[in-house]
């Protein structure tokens, strides 16, 4: 790819956005800077687009958004015909509202109907809009929990799930066939609104979404009179209005909001990395917890599809929870209560991703619940729900979650939903409070009953073009020279999800993996400990998911430390 030639074309044609135009001039003569922005385009995959804001084909800007949307429009027209509808929403990130408008302009210019939200909304609401408004596709402008310099473009299919590999591949092919400037159609936004080809979504649709969320209560009314004392932070994102509305509706009246993180702010000035899994993102919330003596901290990420928590210990300090621990508590709560109150369906199903805690296997076994494992990415959980819906069995889906703090119950949307998860967490806290138990007591009780499963995720970042090459080399090295031992434990099984084969190293037996291909490697040792390695689908990093099983917390931590030390060596 002649990146200098592409840069020069942008220099002459990308003049509409003054910030992009200035950046192009600023890097003139700087070959390294030009290369980083133009060496390759952002790839449109099942997670859509995600990248750093800025100028170039390897950055998020209005031209890349328009280009992608033209490809999406071509795909939609070929599959559904002109007049088909696409829903678009956005979160609080820098330029999210602008990208929403630019995408709508392209869709309307191509004879498609664009439904847009007037203000920012959580990602699960976009999934709901696609289904509720009978759209052929959906677009959510978000970079989820990435740092402020990022933005992204998530594409959804007509079922409200993120696009499948096949559909995303077809959209990518369309994009590749188009010139980023000359082949993109645009219309005047105001004129399109007047003629109805762009339409703002009515408030009643959001009311219907809230009603669907509240139908998912397990013990309706349990929060009323519980006097739960809660701190909530939307991390300057899209969750503020809907999370607080739902909590108020179910009877959670004492909610203190972190003022510095209450309103939308794409700069995320108090949490540069607005990921609710990270302690530093929760610091302001924990400060307010201590001031208000709150029992529970809720934190939703910028597009409000994920939620994390901290709960007060008896000594007044706060315990932070991993996504795996929250998922384990919710699984136990939902299955036990629905079984007790007679609402658990016949042949219930819980769905989790392959990197999510194995303790769910033991919990599901206790309640005679089927457990399905899917690849990483909530769209695969959505596909399970879709498959059940096609058979008229969607009520069998009880709960789905992934370790990165994403949860869903119900089939009204097909993506993780921090609004419903926040509701269920508060309901769960009120339920156990009525029994005299805190959420700290609950997680310790789960470990006592099922064994201490410690799940740890290691993240290794590799920015830029050189970083992508390094990630590929690491994965190839692990695939070709698999570790024989990890933390002193012999490796007894290897699963290569790219080759779709699992190998028992003791017997030599090989078994086909009945899941789509994915660049994931899994190593299981004696004792059931495990290390799973995969490049992130949304960020320039490799993630290692460690499972250590101990008789107690200290033993599990010691095993984790040894596994971490060994796996660290492979990523240097």
N, C-alpha and C positions, 0 to 999 in steps of 0.2 A: 504494500500500500504506500503510495507516494504522499506522505503526510504533509510535506511542504506544499505540494500542489493543492491539496484539500484546504490547507490553512489559507493560502492565497485566495482561493475561491470564497471562503468565509470572510476574509478581510474585505472583499469587494461587495459581497451580497448580504452579509449579516449585519445590516446597519439599522434595523428597526428597534432593537433593544439597545439602549445607550450603554448599559453596563457591560453587555457582551461585546459591543463594539470597542469600548474602552479597553477591556481586557485583551482583545485581539491586538490592539495597537501597542499595549504595554509589553507584550511578549515578543514583539517583532525583533528578529535577530537572535532570540534565545532558543536555540534548537532543542535543548532539553525540555523547556517549558512547552514548546510547540508539540514535541513528540508525545509528552504525557497526555495532551488534550486531543491528539489526532491520530495516534498510532493504531487505534481500533475503535469501532463504534461501541457504545453501550449495547450489550446483548439483550434482546427481548426474549425472555424465557418464561417459565411458568410463574415466576414472581414478577413478571413484567420488566420494568426498568428500575434501576436504582444507581445513583451516582452522586458525585460532588457537584454542587451548583457552579456554573461557570460557562466559559466559551469552549466550543468544540464538540466533536462527535462523541467524545468520551466523557461528556459532562451533561448535566441536566440544565436545559434552557428551553426557551419557547420553540426553537427550531427543531430540536430533538423530539419534544412533545408533539408538535404538529406532524412531524415525519412519522412517528409511531402511530398517531391517531389516523393518519391517512391509510397506513397499512391495515389498521384495525377496521376502518370503514370499508376498505375493499373486501376484506374477509367477510364482514357482516353482510354486505350487499350480495356477494356471491352465494352465501349460504341462506340468507333470509329475504333478500330483495330490498329494493328501495322502500322507504317508509318504516323500516324496522326501527326500534327504539333502543337507545343506550342511556343508562343512568350514570351520572358523574357526581362525585362528591370529593371533599378535600379536608385535610386536617389543618393544623396551625402553622405548618412549616413555611419558611420563607418561599414566596412565590407560588404557594399551593393554590391560592384563589386565582392567580393569573393563569397558571397552567390549566386549571379547570375551565376557564373561559376560552382559552385557546383551543383546547380539545373540543369544546362544544361548537366553536366556529367551524372547525374542520368537518365535524359530523354533519352539521346542518348544511354546509356547502355541498355535501355528497348526497343530499336527499334523505338523510336519516333524521329521526326525531331525537333530540337530546333533552333528557330530564336532568336538571341540575338542582342541587340543594342551595338555598340562599345563603346559609352560613355553614361553618364547619360542622362536621358530623363524624361520629365514630365509624371505623371501618365496617363493623357488623351492620350498621344501618345501610351502608351501600349494598351489602349483600341482600338485605331485606328489600330495598328499593327495586333491585333487579327482578326479584321474584314477584313482588307486589304489583309492579307496573308492567309486568309481562315483557321485559326487555330481552333483547337478543344478546346483550353484553353489558358490562359495567366497567367503569374506570374509577379507581380511588387514587387520588394524588396524596401520597404519603411516603415517608421513608421510615415508618414505624418508630423504632427507638434509636436510630442512628444519631450521631452528633449533628449539630445545627448546620454544618456545611453541606449536608446531604438533602436530597429530595428524591422522590420516586414516583412510579406510575404502575399500579397494580391492576391487572386486567382480569375480569370475571366473565364466566360463561353464562348462558341463559338459566342455568340451575342455581346461580348465586354462589357457586364455588369459584375459586381462582381457576384460571384456565388450565386445562389439561396439557400434557406434553404435546399431544397431536395438534390441538387448536393453537397453542402458542407457537408451534413450529410453522403452522400455516400463516399466522400473522407475521412472523419473522421473515418468511419467504416473500410476503407482500412488501414488507418494509425494504428488504434488500433490493427489490426491483425498482424502487422509486428514488429519484433525485431528491435530496433533502430540501431543496428550494423550488425547483421548477415543476415538480409533480404533485405539490401539495395544494389542495383547494381550500380557500378561505372565504367566509362571508362576513358581512358586517353584523356584529353582535346585537346591537340595538334593533336593527331591522329584523333579524331572525327571531328575537323575542316578540316583536310586534306581529309577525306572521305566524307565530306558533311553532316554528320548527325548533326553537329552544324554549323550554317551559320550566318555570320554577316549580319544585315539588310542593304540594299543598301541605299545610301543617297537620291536617287530619291523618296523613300517612304516618307521621312520626308518633301521633297518638296511638295508632294501631300497632306500631312497633312496640311501644311501651306496654300496651295491653298484652301482647304476646310474651314479652319478658316476664311480666307478673303472673302469667298463667303457670310459670315454671316453679313457683313456690312449692316446697315440699311440705312445710308445716305453716300454712297460711295463718297469719295473725300472731305468730310466735314472738315477733319483735315488739308488738304493742305492749306497753307497760314493762318492758324488759329494762328500760333505762340504760341501754347501751351507750357508752361514751366513746365516740369515734372521731378520729382525725382522718381527713381525706385530702389527698393531693392529686390533681389531674396532670401534674408536671407540665403546666402551661399548654395542655393539649385540648383534645376534643371531648373529653369525658365529663366535664364539669356539670353541664346542665342536665343531661339524662341520668347520670349516676345519682346525683342529688335528688332528682325528681322521683326516681324509683325508690330510693331509700326512704324518702318522706312518705311515699304512698304505702309502704309496708309497715310504717310505724317507727322507723328509726329517726328520732327527733333531735338527738344531741349529736350533731355533726359539725365539727370545727374544721374549716377549710384553711389550708396553708395559703395565706394571702399572697406571698411572693410568687406562688406557682398556680394561682387561681385562674388568671386570665390568659387567653391565647398569646403566646410569644415564641416565635420561631427561633429566637436567639438562645432560648433556654439558659438565661444568664445565671441562675442559681443551681443548675445541674447540667453542665456541658455535655454529659452523656446521659440523656434522659431515658435510661433503661431501668425499669423498676426492679430488675434482678440485682442491681448494683447498690451496695450500701451507700455510696456517695450521693446517689440520686434521692435517697430517702432521708438525708440528714436534716433538712428543714422540717420534714414531717415528724421525725423523731424528737426534734427540739420542741415542737408544739405538743407532742404527746406528753412529754415530761411536764410542761407547763400546765396542761389540762388534766393530767392524771388519766389519760385515755386508756381504755382497755384494748383498743385495736387501731392500727394504722392501715389504711387502704391507699394504694398508689396505682393509678392507671397510666399507661404509657401515652405518648402524644396522639396516637390514633385510636386509643381506648379499645384495643382488642385484647390487651393483656393486663393482668392485675397482680400485684404482689402485696404481701402483708407483713406486719410485725405485731406481736401480741405481748401484753404486759405479764411479766412473771410475778410471783408472789412477793419478791423483794423490791418490786418497783422498776426493775430494769426491763428491757424489751428484747424479745427473741425474734430474730428475722427468720423467715421461712423460705425455703427453696420452692420452685414451681412443682417439683416432685412431691414435696411434703404437703403443699396445699392440695394438689390433686389427690393424694392418698387420703387426706382428711375428708375431702368432698366426696370421694368414692365411697368411703365407709359411711359417711353421714347419709348420702342419698340412698344407698342400697339398704342400710339398716332401717332407716325411717320409712321408706316406701314399702319395705317388706312388712314392717310392723303395722302400718296403717292401711295395708291392702291395696296399694296403688302400683306395686311393682308388677310389670307385665309378665306374661309367660315368656320364657326364653329371653330374658333381658340381655342386652349387649352393651358392653363398655368397650371403647376404642382408645388406643394409645399408640404413640409412635415407637419405633424400635429403640430409640435412645432414652425413652422414658422409664422410670423406675419399675423394676421387676416385682416390687412389693405388691403391685396391683394384681399380679397373678394369684397371690395368696388370698387377698381380699375377695376377689371374684370367686375363687373356689369356695370360700366360706358361704357365700350367698347364692351358689349355683348359678352364676352369671357367666355367660360366654365372653371371653376377652379376645378382641381382634387387634393384631399388631400391624401397623402400616408404616410406610416410609415417613421420614421427617417432612413436615409441611402439612398444615391443617387441611389443605385441599383433599388430601387422601382420607382424612376423617370424613370430610364432606362427601366424598365418593361412596363411602360405606353407607351414609345416610341416604344418598340418592338411590343406591341399589336396594335398600330396604323399602324406600318409597315406591319404587317401581313394582314391588311385590305386595304393596299395601301393608307393609309391616314396619313403617317408620316409628310406630309407638314402642317398638322393641329397643330402640336406641335410648339408653338411659343417660349416658354421660360419655364425653370424649375430651381428652386433654393431651397436651404436650408439655414437656419439661420446662419450656421457656415461658411458663406462666400464662398459657392460653387454654381456656376452658369453654365448654358449651354443653348445655342440656337443652333438649328440644330440637325440632327440625325447622323452625321458622326462619333461621338463617343457616348458611353453610360455611361460616367462618367462626373463629374463636370470638367470644363476646365478653368484654370486661364489664359490661353493664349487668348482664345476668349473673356473671360470676361474683360481682360485688354484692348483689342482692343475696345470693346463696351463702356467701361467706358470713354476712351479717346475720342471716337467719340461723346458720349453723352456730355462730357464737352465742346467739340468744338461746338457742335450744340447749346447749351444754351449760350455759350460765344458769339456766333454770334447774339444772341438776347439780349445781355447785361446782362445776368444772370449767376451767379456763381452756383456751385453745392450746396452751402449753401442756396442760394435763392430757389433752386429747392426743397430741402427737406422741407424747411419751407412752401413752397407753397403747397406741398402735405399734410402736417399736417393741414394747414388752410382749405383745400378743404374737406378732408376726416375725420378729427378728429385726436387728438394727441394720437397715439398708442405707448406706451412705452414698449419695450420688453427687459427684463433683464434675463440673465442666471446666476444662482448660481452654483458653482462647489464645491463639497465636496470630498476630496481625502481619500482613504482607502487602504494603501499599504499592501502588503503581505497577508499571509494566513488568519490572524486574520481580516484583512480589508475586504476580500471577504465575510467572515461570517457576519461581521457587516452590510455590504450592504444588504445581504439577510434578516437579521433581521429587518432592517429599512423598506424595501419594504413590508415584511409580516405585520409589525405593522401598516403601513398606509392602507394596504388592509383590515385588520381586524377591524381597529378602525379609520375610516375616519373622518377627521375634520368636525365639524358641521358649524363652521364659520371660515373665513379667513379675517384678517384685519378688523374685525367687520362686514363684509358682510356675510349674510347667504349663505351657499353652496347650490346651486339650482340644480346642475347636476354633476354626477360622471360618468366618462368613464373608464372602466377597460379593457385595450386592451389585457390583458392576458386571461381574461374570455370572451372577445369579446362581451361585453354588455355595453350599455350606459343607465343610469338610471336618469329619471327626478324626483327629490326629491319632487317637488311640487305636481305632479299628480300621482307619483308612477309608471308611465309608463316605460317599459323597451324596448330597441331597440337593435337589433343585429348590431354589428360593422362588416362591410363587408371588413375587412382587415386581414392579417395574424396575428396570436397571437404574442404579444410582451409584455414584462414586463414593461408596462407604465400605470401610473395612472394620470387621469386628473380631476381637480376640478374647476368648474365654479361657480362664485358667482353672486349675484345680480349686475346689472350694466355691466355684460359681462366680468368682470375681471377673470383671469384664472391662475392657477398654475398647471404645468404638471411635473411629477416626473418620471425619468427613469435612470437606471444605464447605463453608457456609454458602447457601444459595443466595444470600442477600448482602453479604459483607465480604471484604477482602481478608478473610481469615480462615484458618483451619481450627476446628473444634475437636476436642477429645472428651468423650463422655466416659467417666469412670464410675463403676459400680463396685463397692466393697461391702461385703456382708460380714458383720461381726456379732459377737455375743453381746457387746455393749458399744457405746459411742467411742470410747478410747481405742478399742481394738479395731473398729471400722476405720477410724482416723489414721491409725498407724499403717494399716494396709493401704489406704488411699495415698498416704505420703510416699510409700515405696513405689506404688504404681506410677504416681506423678513423676517421680524422679527418673524412672526408666523411660517413660514416654516423652519426657522433656528432651532426652538425649536424641530422639529420632527427629525432632523438629528444629534442630540447630542448623 
